[in-house]
Amino acid sequence: MTDWTTTSNVDLVSALRGFGYDTPFALAQEVVRRGRGMVDALRAVVRDPSAWEPRKAPENMLPVHALLLLGAMADPRALPDILWATRTHDMAQYTSDSMPEVLAVFGPSAMPDLSALAWDPTAPAYARTAALRAMYLVACDHPSRRDEVVTALTDILRGCTEPDDDLALYTACILEDVATAEAIAAIADAVARDLLYGEFDGVADAIVEGSGWQWSTFERDPMQHFGPGGTLDHLRERQRRIADARLLAEATARPTATRAAPKVGRNDACPCGSGKKYKKCCGAAPAATASTTVVRRP
């Protein structure tokens, strides 16, 4: 087994190029562990035109792996490179399945750039959809951004006019995950305008409002590509924040019971002034009537 900790940065990139789909998880972990130095090396790979030239496996996976690893490191300097690659290179399933998660790790700070890409009519539909999905994922963690995301999604869907438009289809899929009243109405409107494929007939009626904003639809961490389960550190942290936010919301919404007077113990003097114990006076259980069944605990 190779000891990647003794390998130079240049040789780590060469190893990524040579392994392709079968890149060892330990190699990917070492790249992420090194941080800043490897960020610069991976950014250079992404911006290198020769890395994107048509190649056979395993070399064809190098730029995709570079993007995934940059997402795992979440260094803000890499965001422009990731956005550029998302916009200019159709990486098939990696654009739709992996780039949203990669972009979302940058959190709310990425929202202006994601919004700009999502609204850009000159960008390819696959790139705009990746940006929309990333916005959805950011909003899963940050409820304050949800209205902004829903507005962007519904406005873009309402702006689509061509039947079977890929952008309309993909946007409707995200709105189905959002599951708010506004999202459901936007899908119903698109169906009425014959913009969506036949499988969306009746979808709006089947959506349960309030079931959205869940990461479960996108459970992939950028590192999961390199090994079973990946590191899942990002996902676990997101789930923890979501759970904490939910508990805080429940605690805030739950009414707090307040006692007007101190609790009187059963053996305390009755507050009515009778001189009897509370349990023998005002605290005594009412007598059972004929229609009342008294269940005594053993």
ChimeraX attribute file (.defattr): number of C-alpha atoms within 10 A of each C-alpha:
attribute: neighborCount
match mode: 1-to-1
recipient: residues
	/A:1	4
	/A:2	9
	/A:3	9
	/A:4	17
	/A:5	15
	/A:6	10
	/A:7	14
	/A:8	10
	/A:9	18
	/A:10	10
	/A:11	12
	/A:12	20
	/A:13	20
	/A:14	13
	/A:15	18
	/A:16	23
	/A:17	21
	/A:18	17
	/A:19	16
	/A:20	18
	/A:21	17
	/A:22	13
	/A:23	20
	/A:24	15
	/A:25	17
	/A:26	16
	/A:27	21
	/A:28	23
	/A:29	18
	/A:30	18
	/A:31	26
	/A:32	20
	/A:33	13
	/A:34	13
	/A:35	15
	/A:36	13
	/A:37	11
	/A:38	22
	/A:39	23
	/A:40	14
	/A:41	15
	/A:42	24
	/A:43	20
	/A:44	15
	/A:45	21
	/A:46	23
	/A:47	15
	/A:48	12
	/A:49	10
	/A:50	11
	/A:51	18
	/A:52	18
	/A:53	10
	/A:54	9
	/A:55	11
	/A:56	9
	/A:57	13
	/A:58	15
	/A:59	20
	/A:60	18
	/A:61	22
	/A:62	25
	/A:63	25
	/A:64	21
	/A:65	25
	/A:66	25
	/A:67	27
	/A:68	26
	/A:69	23
	/A:70	31
	/A:71	28
	/A:72	27
	/A:73	23
	/A:74	21
	/A:75	15
	/A:76	15
	/A:77	13
	/A:78	20
	/A:79	21
	/A:80	13
	/A:81	19
	/A:82	22
	/A:83	21
	/A:84	14
	/A:85	21
	/A:86	26
	/A:87	20
	/A:88	13
	/A:89	13
	/A:90	15
	/A:91	18
	/A:92	9
	/A:93	10
	/A:94	14
	/A:95	22
	/A:96	20
	/A:97	15
	/A:98	23
	/A:99	26
	/A:100	28
	/A:101	28
	/A:102	27
	/A:103	30
	/A:104	26
	/A:105	26
	/A:106	20
	/A:107	16
	/A:108	17
	/A:109	12
	/A:110	20
	/A:111	22
	/A:112	11
	/A:113	15
	/A:114	24
	/A:115	18
	/A:116	12
	/A:117	23
	/A:118	26
	/A:119	17
	/A:120	13
	/A:121	10
	/A:122	9
	/A:123	15
	/A:124	18
	/A:125	20
	/A:126	23
	/A:127	28
	/A:128	25
	/A:129	26
	/A:130	30
	/A:131	31
	/A:132	28
	/A:133	29
	/A:134	29
	/A:135	31
	/A:136	27
	/A:137	25
	/A:138	28
	/A:139	24
	/A:140	22
	/A:141	24
	/A:142	17
	/A:143	13
	/A:144	11
	/A:145	16
	/A:146	19
	/A:147	12
	/A:148	15
	/A:149	23
	/A:150	23
	/A:151	13
	/A:152	18
	/A:153	28
	/A:154	21
	/A:155	13
	/A:156	18
	/A:157	24
	/A:158	16
	/A:159	11
	/A:160	18
	/A:161	13
	/A:162	13
	/A:163	15
	/A:164	14
	/A:165	16
	/A:166	18
	/A:167	20
	/A:168	26
	/A:169	21
	/A:170	21
	/A:171	24
	/A:172	27
	/A:173	14
	/A:174	19
	/A:175	27
	/A:176	23
	/A:177	21
	/A:178	27
	/A:179	20
	/A:180	19
	/A:181	13
	/A:182	17
	/A:183	24
	/A:184	24
	/A:185	16
	/A:186	23
	/A:187	29
	/A:188	20
	/A:189	15
	/A:190	23
	/A:191	21
	/A:192	11
	/A:193	14
	/A:194	16
	/A:195	23
	/A:196	22
	/A:197	14
	/A:198	11
	/A:199	8
	/A:200	18
	/A:201	15
	/A:202	12
	/A:203	14
	/A:204	22
	/A:205	12
	/A:206	10
	/A:207	18
	/A:208	15
	/A:209	17
	/A:210	11
	/A:211	12
	/A:212	18
	/A:213	21
	/A:214	17
	/A:215	18
	/A:216	10
	/A:217	11
	/A:218	14
	/A:219	14
	/A:220	20
	/A:221	23
	/A:222	28
	/A:223	26
	/A:224	18
	/A:225	20
	/A:226	22
	/A:227	14
	/A:228	10
	/A:229	12
	/A:230	18
	/A:231	18
	/A:232	17
	/A:233	14
	/A:234	18
	/A:235	20
	/A:236	13
	/A:237	12
	/A:238	19
	/A:239	17
	/A:240	13
	/A:241	15
	/A:242	19
	/A:243	13
	/A:244	12
	/A:245	15
	/A:246	12
	/A:247	12
	/A:248	12
	/A:249	11
	/A:250	11
	/A:251	11
	/A:252	10
	/A:253	9
	/A:254	9
	/A:255	8
	/A:256	8
	/A:257	6
	/A:258	6
	/A:259	7
	/A:260	6
	/A:261	6
	/A:262	6
	/A:263	8
	/A:264	13
	/A:265	12
	/A:266	15
	/A:267	12
	/A:268	13
	/A:269	17
	/A:270	19
	/A:271	13
	/A:272	10
	/A:273	10
	/A:274	11
	/A:275	11
	/A:276	15
	/A:277	18
	/A:278	20
	/A:279	16
	/A:280	13
	/A:281	17
	/A:282	15
	/A:283	14
	/A:284	11
	/A:285	9
	/A:286	7
	/A:287	8
	/A:288	9
	/A:289	8
	/A:290	6
	/A:291	6
	/A:292	8
	/A:293	8
	/A:294	9
	/A:295	6
	/A:296	5
	/A:297	4
	/A:298	3
